[in-house]
Amino acid sequence: MKITFTHKKLENLVNDERKMLKEFGKIRAQKLRLRLTQLLDAESLEDVKFLPGNYHELKNERKGQWACDLDQPYRLIFTPHEDPIPTNADGQYIWIEIKGVEVIEIINYHKEG
């Protein structure tokens, strides 16, 4: 899959191993690199659905976004490139039709609000 980044600063950070280690620490940096590699190697979002990392759709105010686990409680948050996001007749997202993602942030969203 193709991966883009919402913010140039985040893109530069994940493409510089030393900066990533300094910003996130060894464990989170390793997990982040692994998740990005999983996404890059996938043909569609369906290919990562059942991999370790707990790839999942988000709900409520984050509907239309996906997350995967880094080191608990941190998540990698991304959205599909497809606009509108492909859905079936029941309104469920069709993971196999999502061929690219845009990374939004790395966050512990459980402490929001």
TIVO-2410 file (N, C-alpha, C; in nm, 3 decimals):
# residues 113
REC num residu      c1      c2      c3 atome chaine
REC   1      M   0.084  -0.118   0.000     N      A
REC   1      M   0.000   0.000   0.000    CA      A
REC   1      M   0.088   0.124   0.000     C      A
REC   2      K   0.030   0.228  -0.049     N      A
REC   2      K   0.098   0.357  -0.044    CA      A
REC   2      K   0.068   0.422   0.091     C      A
REC   3      I   0.171   0.482   0.150     N      A
REC   3      I   0.156   0.552   0.278    CA      A
REC   3      I   0.198   0.697   0.258     C      A
REC   4      T   0.111   0.788   0.301     N      A
REC   4      T   0.145   0.930   0.304    CA      A
REC   4      T   0.129   0.979   0.448     C      A
REC   5      F   0.170   1.101   0.472     N      A
REC   5      F   0.164   1.158   0.606    CA      A
REC   5      F   0.094   1.293   0.601     C      A
REC   6      T   0.006   1.318   0.698     N      A
REC   6      T  -0.064   1.445   0.707    CA      A
REC   6      T   0.035   1.559   0.731     C      A
REC   7      H   0.136   1.533   0.812     N      A
REC   7      H   0.232   1.636   0.849    CA      A
REC   7      H   0.372   1.597   0.805     C      A
REC   8      K   0.440   1.691   0.740     N      A
REC   8      K   0.576   1.669   0.692    CA      A
REC   8      K   0.670   1.639   0.809     C      A
REC   9      K   0.646   1.701   0.924     N      A
REC   9      K   0.730   1.678   1.042    CA      A
REC   9      K   0.726   1.531   1.084     C      A
REC  10      L   0.607   1.471   1.083     N      A
REC  10      L   0.593   1.330   1.119    CA      A
REC  10      L   0.661   1.241   1.015     C      A
REC  11      E   0.644   1.274   0.888     N      A
REC  11      E   0.708   1.198   0.781    CA      A
REC  11      E   0.861   1.201   0.796     C      A
REC  12      N   0.915   1.318   0.821     N      A
REC  12      N   1.060   1.330   0.840    CA      A
REC  12      N   1.106   1.252   0.962     C      A
REC  13      L   1.027   1.256   1.068     N      A
REC  13      L   1.061   1.185   1.191    CA      A
REC  13      L   1.070   1.035   1.169     C      A
REC  14      V   0.971   0.977   1.104     N      A
REC  14      V   0.971   0.830   1.087    CA      A
REC  14      V   1.071   0.784   0.981     C      A
REC  15      N   1.122   0.876   0.901     N      A
REC  15      N   1.223   0.841   0.802    CA      A
REC  15      N   1.366   0.866   0.851     C      A
REC  16      D   1.380   0.904   0.977     N      A
REC  16      D   1.512   0.926   1.037    CA      A
REC  16      D   1.520   0.842   1.165     C      A
REC  17      E   1.591   0.732   1.156     N      A
REC  17      E   1.598   0.637   1.267    CA      A
REC  17      E   1.644   0.701   1.398     C      A
REC  18      R   1.744   0.786   1.391     N      A
REC  18      R   1.795   0.850   1.513    CA      A
REC  18      R   1.691   0.941   1.576     C      A
REC  19      K   1.624   1.022   1.494     N      A
REC  19      K   1.520   1.112   1.547    CA      A
REC  19      K   1.404   1.032   1.606     C      A
REC  20      M   1.369   0.923   1.536     N      A
REC  20      M   1.257   0.841   1.584    CA      A
REC  20      M   1.291   0.778   1.720     C      A
REC  21      L   1.411   0.726   1.735     N      A
REC  21      L   1.453   0.669   1.864    CA      A
REC  21      L   1.451   0.774   1.974     C      A
REC  22      K   1.499   0.894   1.943     N      A
REC  22      K   1.502   1.002   2.042    CA      A
REC  22      K   1.361   1.044   2.082     C      A
REC  23      E   1.271   1.056   1.984     N      A
REC  23      E   1.134   1.103   2.010    CA      A
REC  23      E   1.048   0.997   2.079     C      A
REC  24      F   1.060   0.871   2.037     N      A
REC  24      F   0.966   0.767   2.083    CA      A
REC  24      F   1.026   0.663   2.174     C      A
REC  25      G   1.157   0.654   2.181     N      A
REC  25      G   1.220   0.548   2.258    CA      A
REC  25      G   1.229   0.421   2.174     C      A
REC  26      K   1.310   0.327   2.219     N      A
REC  26      K   1.341   0.207   2.141    CA      A
REC  26      K   1.218   0.121   2.111     C      A
REC  27      I   1.137   0.094   2.209     N      A
REC  27      I   1.023   0.002   2.190    CA      A
REC  27      I   0.919   0.061   2.096     C      A
REC  28      R   0.878   0.185   2.118     N      A
REC  28      R   0.777   0.247   2.033    CA      A
REC  28      R   0.830   0.266   1.891     C      A
REC  29      A   0.956   0.303   1.878     N      A
REC  29      A   1.016   0.320   1.746    CA      A
REC  29      A   1.017   0.187   1.670     C      A
REC  30      Q   1.051   0.078   1.739     N      A
REC  30      Q   1.051  -0.055   1.674    CA      A
REC  30      Q   0.910  -0.094   1.630     C      A
REC  31      K   0.813  -0.074   1.717     N      A
REC  31      K   0.674  -0.107   1.683    CA      A
REC  31      K   0.624  -0.022   1.566     C      A
REC  32      L   0.658   0.105   1.567     N      A
REC  32      L   0.617   0.195   1.460    CA      A
REC  32      L   0.677   0.149   1.327     C      A
REC  33      R   0.805   0.118   1.327     N      A
REC  33      R   0.870   0.070   1.205    CA      A
REC  33      R   0.802  -0.058   1.156     C      A
REC  34      L   0.770  -0.150   1.247     N      A
REC  34      L   0.703  -0.275   1.211    CA      A
REC  34      L   0.566  -0.249   1.150     C      A
REC  35      R   0.486  -0.162   1.212     N      A
REC  35      R   0.351  -0.134   1.161    CA      A
REC  35      R   0.358  -0.067   1.023     C      A
REC  36      L   0.450   0.024   1.004     N      A
REC  36      L   0.464   0.089   0.873    CA      A
REC  36      L   0.507  -0.011   0.767     C      A
REC  37      T   0.595  -0.103   0.804     N      A
REC  37      T   0.638  -0.207   0.710    CA      A
REC  37      T   0.521  -0.299   0.675     C      A
REC  38      Q   0.440  -0.335   0.775     N      A
REC  38      Q   0.322  -0.417   0.748    CA      A
REC  38      Q   0.229  -0.348   0.649     C      A
REC  39      L   0.206  -0.219   0.669     N      A
REC  39      L   0.119  -0.144   0.579    CA      A
REC  39      L   0.180  -0.133   0.439     C      A
REC  40      L   0.308  -0.104   0.431     N      A
REC  40      L   0.375  -0.093   0.302    CA      A
REC  40      L   0.370  -0.224   0.223     C      A
REC  41      D   0.386  -0.335   0.292     N      A
REC  41      D   0.389  -0.467   0.227    CA      A
REC  41      D   0.250  -0.516   0.185     C      A
REC  42      A   0.146  -0.456   0.241     N      A
REC  42      A   0.009  -0.499   0.212    CA      A
REC  42      A  -0.038  -0.444   0.077     C      A
REC  43      E  -0.122  -0.520   0.009     N      A
REC  43      E  -0.185  -0.470  -0.113    CA      A
REC  43      E  -0.309  -0.387  -0.080     C      A
REC  44      S  -0.377  -0.426   0.028     N      A
REC  44      S  -0.495  -0.353   0.075    CA      A
REC  44      S  -0.499  -0.360   0.227     C      A
REC  45      L  -0.586  -0.282   0.287     N      A
REC  45      L  -0.599  -0.282   0.432    CA      A
REC  45      L  -0.643  -0.419   0.484     C      A
REC  46      E  -0.714  -0.494   0.402     N      A
REC  46      E  -0.757  -0.629   0.439    CA      A
REC  46      E  -0.637  -0.718   0.475     C      A
REC  47      D  -0.523  -0.695   0.411     N      A
REC  47      D  -0.404  -0.779   0.434    CA      A
REC  47      D  -0.346  -0.764   0.574     C      A
REC  48      V  -0.376  -0.656   0.644     N      A
REC  48      V  -0.323  -0.637   0.779    CA      A
REC  48      V  -0.429  -0.661   0.887     C      A
REC  49      K  -0.551  -0.684   0.845     N      A
REC  49      K  -0.664  -0.692   0.939    CA      A
REC  49      K  -0.642  -0.792   1.051     C      A
REC  50      F  -0.579  -0.905   1.019     N      A
REC  50      F  -0.564  -1.010   1.120    CA      A
REC  50      F  -0.418  -1.029   1.164     C      A
REC  51      L  -0.331  -0.936   1.126     N      A
REC  51      L  -0.193  -0.941   1.172    CA      A
REC  51      L  -0.184  -0.893   1.317     C      A
REC  52      P  -0.078  -0.931   1.387     N      A
REC  52      P  -0.057  -0.872   1.519    CA      A
REC  52      P  -0.050  -0.720   1.503     C      A
REC  53      G  -0.107  -0.650   1.597     N      A
REC  53      G  -0.110  -0.504   1.590    CA      A
REC  53      G  -0.250  -0.451   1.610     C      A
REC  54      N  -0.349  -0.541   1.607     N      A
REC  54      N  -0.487  -0.502   1.636    CA      A
REC  54      N  -0.534  -0.385   1.549     C      A
REC  55      Y  -0.525  -0.402   1.418     N      A
REC  55      Y  -0.576  -0.301   1.325    CA      A
REC  55      Y  -0.727  -0.295   1.338     C      A
REC  56      H  -0.780  -0.175   1.364     N      A
REC  56      H  -0.924  -0.164   1.385    CA      A
REC  56      H  -0.978  -0.027   1.347     C      A
REC  57      E  -1.105  -0.027   1.313     N      A
REC  57      E  -1.176   0.098   1.282    CA      A
REC  57      E  -1.208   0.169   1.412     C      A
REC  58      L  -1.203   0.300   1.406     N      A
REC  58      L  -1.240   0.379   1.523    CA      A
REC  58      L  -1.384   0.426   1.510     C      A
REC  59      K  -1.439   0.471   1.620     N      A
REC  59      K  -1.582   0.508   1.624    CA      A
REC  59      K  -1.600   0.652   1.670     C      A
REC  60      N  -1.727   0.689   1.675     N      A
REC  60      N  -1.769   0.821   1.726    CA      A
REC  60      N  -1.699   0.934   1.653     C      A
REC  61      E  -1.633   1.025   1.726     N      A
REC  61      E  -1.572   1.141   1.662    CA      A
REC  61      E  -1.451   1.104   1.576     C      A
REC  62      R  -1.404   0.981   1.588     N      A
REC  62      R  -1.292   0.933   1.506    CA      A
REC  62      R  -1.338   0.836   1.396     C      A
REC  63      K  -1.467   0.830   1.369     N      A
REC  63      K  -1.517   0.744   1.263    CA      A
REC  63      K  -1.451   0.783   1.130     C      A
REC  64      G  -1.411   0.681   1.053     N      A
REC  64      G  -1.339   0.706   0.929    CA      A
REC  64      G  -1.188   0.700   0.947     C      A
REC  65      Q  -1.146   0.679   1.071     N      A
REC  65      Q  -1.005   0.661   1.102    CA      A
REC  65      Q  -0.982   0.517   1.148     C      A
REC  66      W  -0.860   0.471   1.132     N      A
REC  66      W  -0.819   0.339   1.180    CA      A
REC  66      W  -0.705   0.357   1.277     C      A
REC  67      A  -0.681   0.255   1.360     N      A
REC  67      A  -0.569   0.256   1.453    CA      A
REC  67      A  -0.505   0.118   1.456     C      A
REC  68      C  -0.379   0.115   1.495     N      A
REC  68      C  -0.312  -0.010   1.528    CA      A
REC  68      C  -0.224   0.017   1.649     C      A
REC  69      D  -0.199  -0.089   1.723     N      A
REC  69      D  -0.124  -0.077   1.848    CA      A
REC  69      D   0.024  -0.054   1.823     C      A
REC  70      L   0.081   0.031   1.905     N      A
REC  70      L   0.226   0.043   1.916    CA      A
REC  70      L   0.258  -0.015   2.054     C      A
REC  71      D   0.324   0.059   2.141     N      A
REC  71      D   0.340   0.014   2.279    CA      A
REC  71      D   0.223   0.075   2.356     C      A
REC  72      Q   0.158  -0.006   2.437     N      A
REC  72      Q   0.038   0.039   2.507    CA      A
REC  72      Q   0.069   0.162   2.592     C      A
REC  73      P  -0.017   0.262   2.590     N      A
REC  73      P  -0.146   0.274   2.524    CA      A
REC  73      P  -0.139   0.350   2.391     C      A
REC  74      Y  -0.022   0.359   2.329     N      A
REC  74      Y  -0.007   0.439   2.208    CA      A
REC  74      Y  -0.052   0.367   2.083     C      A
REC  75      R  -0.108   0.445   1.991     N      A
REC  75      R  -0.161   0.393   1.865    CA      A
REC  75      R  -0.109   0.477   1.747     C      A
REC  76      L  -0.098   0.410   1.633     N      A
REC  76      L  -0.073   0.475   1.506    CA      A
REC  76      L  -0.210   0.497   1.443     C      A
REC  77      I  -0.244   0.622   1.412     N      A
REC  77      I  -0.376   0.658   1.359    CA      A
REC  77      I  -0.363   0.696   1.212     C      A
REC  78      F  -0.452   0.642   1.129     N      A
REC  78      F  -0.447   0.672   0.986    CA      A
REC  78      F  -0.586   0.669   0.924     C      A
REC  79      T  -0.597   0.730   0.806     N      A
REC  79      T  -0.721   0.731   0.729    CA      A
REC  79      T  -0.692   0.676   0.590     C      A
REC  80      P  -0.795   0.620   0.525     N      A
REC  80      P  -0.776   0.572   0.388    CA      A
REC  80      P  -0.758   0.687   0.290     C      A
REC  81      H  -0.686   0.662   0.182     N      A
REC  81      H  -0.676   0.760   0.074    CA      A
REC  81      H  -0.809   0.772   0.000     C      A
REC  82      E  -0.884   0.662  -0.006     N      A
REC  82      E  -1.009   0.661  -0.081    CA      A
REC  82      E  -1.110   0.758  -0.020     C      A
REC  83      D  -1.169   0.839  -0.106     N      A
REC  83      D  -1.268   0.936  -0.061    CA      A
REC  83      D  -1.380   0.942  -0.165     C      A
REC  84      P  -1.498   0.893  -0.131     N      A
REC  84      P  -1.537   0.842  -0.001    CA      A
REC  84      P  -1.478   0.704   0.026     C      A
REC  85      I  -1.475   0.668   0.154     N      A
REC  85      I  -1.427   0.536   0.194    CA      A
REC  85      I  -1.527   0.432   0.141     C      A
REC  86      P  -1.479   0.327   0.072     N      A
REC  86      P  -1.571   0.227   0.018    CA      A
REC  86      P  -1.651   0.157   0.127     C      A
REC  87      T  -1.783   0.147   0.105     N      A
REC  87      T  -1.871   0.079   0.200    CA      A
REC  87      T  -1.960  -0.019   0.126     C      A
REC  88      N  -2.010  -0.117   0.199     N      A
REC  88      N  -2.106  -0.210   0.140    CA      A
REC  88      N  -2.249  -0.158   0.164     C      A
REC  89      A  -2.348  -0.238   0.125     N      A
REC  89      A  -2.488  -0.196   0.135    CA      A
REC  89      A  -2.530  -0.171   0.280     C      A
REC  90      D  -2.460  -0.234   0.376     N      A
REC  90      D  -2.492  -0.216   0.517    CA      A
REC  90      D  -2.414  -0.101   0.582     C      A
REC  91      G  -2.334  -0.030   0.501     N      A
REC  91      G  -2.258   0.083   0.553    CA      A
REC  91      G  -2.125   0.045   0.617     C      A
REC  92      Q  -2.087  -0.083   0.608     N      A
REC  92      Q  -1.959  -0.126   0.664    CA      A
REC  92      Q  -1.847  -0.094   0.566     C      A
REC  93      Y  -1.733  -0.053   0.620     N      A
REC  93      Y  -1.618  -0.025   0.535    CA      A
REC  93      Y  -1.568  -0.153   0.470     C      A
REC  94      I  -1.525  -0.142   0.344     N      A
REC  94      I  -1.472  -0.256   0.270    CA      A
REC  94      I  -1.320  -0.246   0.271     C      A
REC  95      W  -1.258  -0.316   0.364     N      A
REC  95      W  -1.114  -0.307   0.386    CA      A
REC  95      W  -1.033  -0.343   0.261     C      A
REC  96      I  -1.080  -0.441   0.184     N      A
REC  96      I  -1.005  -0.489   0.069    CA      A
REC  96      I  -0.996  -0.385  -0.043     C      A
REC  97      E  -1.083  -0.286  -0.041     N      A
REC  97      E  -1.081  -0.181  -0.143    CA      A
REC  97      E  -0.998  -0.059  -0.103     C      A
REC  98      I  -0.941  -0.064   0.016     N      A
REC  98      I  -0.857   0.046   0.064    CA      A
REC  98      I  -0.711   0.012   0.029     C      A
REC  99      K  -0.654   0.091  -0.061     N      A
REC  99      K  -0.521   0.060  -0.118    CA      A
REC  99      K  -0.412   0.156  -0.074     C      A
REC 100      G  -0.446   0.253   0.008     N      A
REC 100      G  -0.347   0.348   0.057    CA      A
REC 100      G  -0.398   0.418   0.182     C      A
REC 101      V  -0.306   0.462   0.266     N      A
REC 101      V  -0.346   0.530   0.390    CA      A
REC 101      V  -0.261   0.653   0.413     C      A
REC 102      E  -0.318   0.746   0.488     N      A
REC 102      E  -0.246   0.865   0.531    CA      A
REC 102      E  -0.232   0.861   0.683     C      A
REC 103      V  -0.109   0.862   0.729     N      A
REC 103      V  -0.082   0.860   0.873    CA      A
REC 103      V  -0.111   0.999   0.929     C      A
REC 104      I  -0.196   1.001   1.031     N      A
REC 104      I  -0.237   1.127   1.094    CA      A
REC 104      I  -0.152   1.160   1.216     C      A
REC 105      E  -0.138   1.060   1.305     N      A
REC 105      E  -0.069   1.088   1.431    CA      A
REC 105      E  -0.034   0.960   1.504     C      A
REC 106      I   0.049   0.977   1.604     N      A
REC 106      I   0.083   0.872   1.700    CA      A
REC 106      I   0.040   0.929   1.833     C      A
REC 107      I  -0.053   0.860   1.899     N      A
REC 107      I  -0.117   0.922   2.016    CA      A
REC 107      I  -0.173   0.816   2.111     C      A
REC 108      N  -0.190   0.856   2.235     N      A
REC 108      N  -0.269   0.782   2.332    CA      A
REC 108      N  -0.404   0.853   2.335     C      A
REC 109      Y  -0.497   0.811   2.248     N      A
REC 109      Y  -0.625   0.883   2.238    CA      A
REC 109      Y  -0.720   0.850   2.352     C      A
REC 110      H  -0.687   0.754   2.435     N      A
REC 110      H  -0.774   0.721   2.548    CA      A
REC 110      H  -0.770   0.827   2.658     C      A
REC 111      K  -0.667   0.912   2.656     N      A
REC 111      K  -0.661   1.018   2.757    CA      A
REC 111      K  -0.718   1.150   2.707     C      A
REC 112      E  -0.775   1.149   2.582     N      A
REC 112      E  -0.838   1.270   2.529    CA      A
REC 112      E  -0.963   1.303   2.607     C      A
REC 113      G  -1.000   1.431   2.602     N      A
REC 113      G  -1.127   1.473   2.658    CA      A
REC 113      G  -1.121   1.478   2.805     C      A
***
